[in-house]
């Protein structure tokens, strides 16, 4: 993470002054190019070991789950357009936006290597009791529909509703839960599946929340099995 200016100063201190362009050319010839550093969760060696252990644990028997918010007009994706100079704000070259994204819905869903399980809309603000009811009505039935059998592992992240006492008690009585390492917001492959769903739904341009929910249901059921398997792998 050294800048060209700092490298130039070093060359002057060594009595071998070089221009910035010379230094840049030498770096490029060595296969090094300037890039924005990626941001990643701060992980200790303990966290890394836990993540690696989880990835090797009965991956074909894990039922992955999570919640997500899907906005009516709020897909956070860049779009590119071919346009002439001075036409950036022409209607054909813009993406329409509205304040508060026109509303949104919250979904809970699950999947495993063999395909998607149930997907349900969350009405109102999620709390531990509501989350327990969602699991009771949908998680076990998803495992049954997907022919997981009784010896499967359920995955959830460490949100407060997931780790509340009533949730833990229900889970202890019902299913084995994958120990989830801290500092791992993007470790679950369901995050990519949610992205696939949002892209598919917004390609259909829903005009209201009823259409948004219906399109989510239809597109969730159409997500291909091989995509699920690839994400888990």
C-alpha positions as a printed NumPy array, in Angstrom:
array([[  0.   ,   0.   ,   0.   ],
       [  2.789,   2.386,  -0.958],
       [  1.986,   5.354,  -3.215],
       [  4.021,   6.38 ,  -6.258],
       [  5.035,   9.556,  -4.425],
       [  6.426,   7.509,  -1.52 ],
       [  8.316,   5.266,  -3.934],
       [  9.746,   8.33 ,  -5.638],
       [ 10.992,   9.665,  -2.293],
       [ 12.642,   6.307,  -1.562],
       [ 14.457,   6.396,  -4.898],
       [ 15.772,   9.901,  -4.119],
       [ 17.   ,   8.801,  -0.666],
       [ 18.889,   5.939,  -2.295],
       [ 20.574,   8.368,  -4.683],
       [ 18.725,   6.927,  -7.691],
       [ 16.016,   9.524,  -8.387],
       [ 13.312,   8.284, -10.752],
       [ 10.258,   9.841, -12.314],
       [  6.785,   8.684, -11.29 ],
       [  6.152,   7.494, -14.856],
       [  9.342,   5.421, -14.776],
       [  8.338,   3.806, -11.486],
       [  4.814,   3.157, -12.785],
       [  6.135,   1.524, -15.97 ],
       [  8.459,  -0.713, -13.956],
       [  5.572,  -1.809, -11.711],
       [  3.379,  -2.603, -14.72 ],
       [  6.134,  -4.683, -16.306],
       [  6.293,  -6.65 , -13.053],
       [  2.557,  -7.352, -13.264],
       [  1.568,  -4.885, -10.526],
       [ -1.3  ,  -2.453, -11.142],
       [ -2.985,   0.084,  -8.895],
       [ -6.319,  -1.105,  -7.503],
       [ -8.713,  -0.151,  -4.727],
       [ -8.111,  -2.385,  -1.691],
       [-11.043,  -4.7  ,  -0.954],
       [-12.709,  -4.491,   2.465],
       [-13.069,  -7.731,   4.423],
       [-14.237,  -8.525,   7.956],
       [-11.393,  -8.457,  10.479],
       [-10.735, -12.137,  11.215],
       [ -8.465, -13.607,  13.845],
       [ -6.749, -16.968,  13.321],
       [ -9.499, -18.472,  15.489],
       [-12.163, -17.035,  13.162],
       [-10.335, -18.346,  10.074],
       [-10.046, -21.828,  11.557],
       [-13.75 , -21.829,  12.416],
       [-14.697, -20.71 ,   8.881],
       [-12.573, -23.445,   7.308],
       [-14.014, -26.071,   9.641],
       [-17.567, -25.005,   8.782],
       [-16.916, -25.21 ,   5.051],
       [-15.844, -28.83 ,   5.419],
       [-18.754, -29.918,   7.618],
       [-21.354, -32.068,   5.86 ],
       [-21.964, -29.402,   3.225],
       [-24.506, -31.506,   1.34 ],
       [-26.618, -31.865,   4.508],
       [-26.717, -28.184,   5.436],
       [-29.935, -26.204,   5.09 ],
       [-28.843, -22.586,   4.562],
       [-31.206, -19.8  ,   5.661],
       [-31.446, -16.046,   5.965],
       [-33.695, -12.997,   5.643],
       [-33.455, -10.259,   3.052],
       [-35.209,  -7.024,   2.077],
       [-36.338,  -6.601,  -1.517],
       [-37.238,  -3.073,  -2.594],
       [-39.779,  -2.289,  -5.281],
       [-37.572,   0.156,  -7.196],
       [-34.349,  -0.129,  -5.275],
       [-32.069,  -2.735,  -6.858],
       [-28.576,  -1.624,  -5.917],
       [-26.817,  -2.436,  -9.163],
       [-24.808,  -0.411, -11.645],
       [-26.018,  -0.355, -15.228],
       [-23.931,   0.665, -18.223],
       [-25.281,   2.477, -21.26 ],
       [-23.888,   3.471, -24.654],
       [-24.625,   7.183, -25.123],
       [-23.354,  10.271, -26.857],
       [-21.687,  13.174, -25.044],
       [-24.149,  15.493, -23.357],
       [-26.987,  12.943, -23.195],
       [-26.392,  11.584, -19.682],
       [-29.786,  12.822, -18.457],
       [-31.849,  11.781, -21.461],
       [-34.697,   9.491, -20.401],
       [-33.376,   6.496, -22.341],
       [-30.005,   6.764, -20.597],
       [-31.204,   6.89 , -16.991],
       [-32.517,   4.51 , -14.341],
       [-35.709,   5.794, -12.666],
       [-35.612,   6.152,  -8.879],
       [-38.217,   7.124,  -6.297],
       [-37.977,   8.293,  -2.695],
       [-37.969,   5.446,  -0.169],
       [-37.633,   3.052,  -3.146],
       [-41.438,   2.727,  -3.437],
       [-41.701,   0.304,  -0.522],
       [-40.216,  -3.096,   0.167],
       [-40.914,  -6.569,   1.509],
       [-38.914,  -8.778,   3.853],
       [-38.427, -12.444,   3.057],
       [-37.136, -15.506,   4.87 ],
       [-35.901, -18.397,   2.784],
       [-33.711, -21.487,   2.812],
       [-31.946, -23.782,   0.372],
       [-29.479, -26.629,   0.16 ],
       [-27.244, -28.15 ,  -2.464],
       [-30.237, -29.841,  -4.126],
       [-32.498, -26.813,  -4.548],
       [-34.565, -24.147,  -2.82 ],
       [-36.8  , -24.691,   0.192],
       [-39.671, -22.543,   1.361],
       [-39.732, -18.77 ,   1.029],
       [-42.112, -16.706,   3.165],
       [-42.891, -13.034,   3.581],
       [-42.188, -11.489,   6.974],
       [-45.091,  -9.303,   8.063],
       [-44.094,  -6.4  ,  10.301],
       [-40.912,  -6.133,  12.321],
       [-39.139,  -9.409,  13.015],
       [-38.749, -10.529,  16.62 ],
       [-37.687, -13.784,  18.251],
       [-41.218, -15.161,  18.621],
       [-42.013, -14.452,  14.967],
       [-38.736, -16.035,  13.87 ],
       [-39.464, -19.174,  15.923],
       [-42.891, -19.444,  14.285],
       [-41.361, -19.087,  10.816],
       [-38.971, -21.935,  11.556],
       [-41.723, -24.058,  13.057],
       [-43.971, -23.627,  10.027],
       [-41.397, -23.656,   7.229],
       [-37.926, -24.918,   8.109],
       [-38.806, -28.51 ,   9.024],
       [-41.245, -28.749,   6.118],
       [-38.515, -27.541,   3.75 ],
       [-36.212, -30.293,   4.977],
       [-39.002, -32.797,   4.402],
       [-39.766, -31.467,   0.904],
       [-36.081, -31.604,  -0.026],
       [-35.717, -35.144,   1.356],
       [-32.991, -34.172,   3.775],
       [-34.025, -36.726,   6.344],
       [-33.726, -36.125,  10.078],
       [-29.941, -35.881,  10.286],
       [-29.383, -32.511,   8.685],
       [-27.729, -29.33 ,   9.911],
       [-29.492, -25.986,   9.998],
       [-27.547, -22.79 ,   9.309],
       [-28.422, -19.299,  10.472],
       [-26.306, -16.25 ,  11.221],
       [-25.934, -14.561,  14.605],
       [-28.739, -11.986,  14.397],
       [-30.394, -11.216,  17.751],
       [-33.632, -12.993,  16.798],
       [-31.642, -16.117,  15.897],
       [-29.766, -16.277,  19.187],
       [-32.624, -15.339,  21.541],
       [-33.466, -17.77 ,  24.348],
       [-36.8  , -18.908,  22.904],
       [-35.165, -19.531,  19.519],
       [-32.31 , -21.523,  21.02 ],
       [-34.729, -23.614,  23.065],
       [-36.864, -24.428,  20.016],
       [-33.79 , -25.309,  17.952],
       [-32.377, -27.569,  20.686],
       [-35.596, -29.55 ,  20.645],
       [-35.846, -29.717,  16.851],
       [-32.618, -29.763,  14.876],
       [-28.814, -29.642,  14.878],
       [-27.524, -26.104,  14.295],
       [-24.29 , -25.232,  12.539],
       [-22.013, -23.272,  14.859],
       [-21.631, -19.946,  13.098],
       [-18.363, -18.006,  13.467],
       [-18.481, -14.33 ,  14.365],
       [-17.332, -11.657,  11.927],
       [-18.713, -13.599,   8.941],
       [-21.495, -11.504,   7.351],
       [-21.005, -12.817,   3.811],
       [-19.973, -16.422,   4.458],
       [-23.342, -18.01 ,   3.671],
       [-23.963, -18.872,   0.001],
       [-27.603, -17.806,   0.349],
       [-26.419, -14.197,   0.021],
       [-25.626, -14.908,  -3.647],
       [-28.955, -16.67 ,  -4.114],
       [-30.777, -13.606,  -2.804],
       [-28.876, -11.54 ,  -5.347],
       [-29.964, -13.893,  -8.141],
       [-33.566, -13.57 ,  -6.985],
       [-33.472,  -9.772,  -6.876],
       [-31.973,  -9.548, -10.368],
       [-34.605, -11.918, -11.789],
       [-37.49 , -10.071, -10.098],
       [-36.399,  -6.609, -11.173],
       [-35.975,  -7.716, -14.774],
       [-39.764,  -8.151, -14.703],
       [-40.28 ,  -4.541, -13.495],
       [-42.938,  -5.001, -10.773],
       [-45.154,  -1.924, -10.421],
       [-46.511,  -2.499,  -6.898],
       [-45.839,  -4.565,  -3.777],
       [-48.373,  -7.239,  -4.72 ],
       [-46.564,  -7.839,  -8.009],
       [-43.22 ,  -7.725,  -6.216],
       [-44.277, -10.502,  -3.826],
       [-45.782, -12.612,  -6.633],
       [-42.673, -12.261,  -8.806],
       [-40.482, -13.207,  -5.818],
       [-42.513, -16.395,  -5.327],
       [-42.36 , -17.329,  -9.021],
       [-38.664, -16.536,  -9.511],
       [-37.646, -18.284,  -6.266],
       [-39.233, -21.494,  -7.514],
       [-37.397, -21.134, -10.85 ],
       [-33.905, -20.781,  -9.358],
       [-31.959, -23.703, -10.908],
       [-30.69 , -26.596,  -8.812],
       [-27.278, -26.502, -10.414],
       [-26.906, -22.872,  -9.253],
       [-27.615, -23.97 ,  -5.669],
       [-25.055, -26.765,  -5.963],
       [-22.437, -24.399,  -7.41 ],
       [-22.888, -21.892,  -4.576],
       [-22.505, -24.545,  -1.89 ],
       [-19.48 , -26.023,  -3.632]])
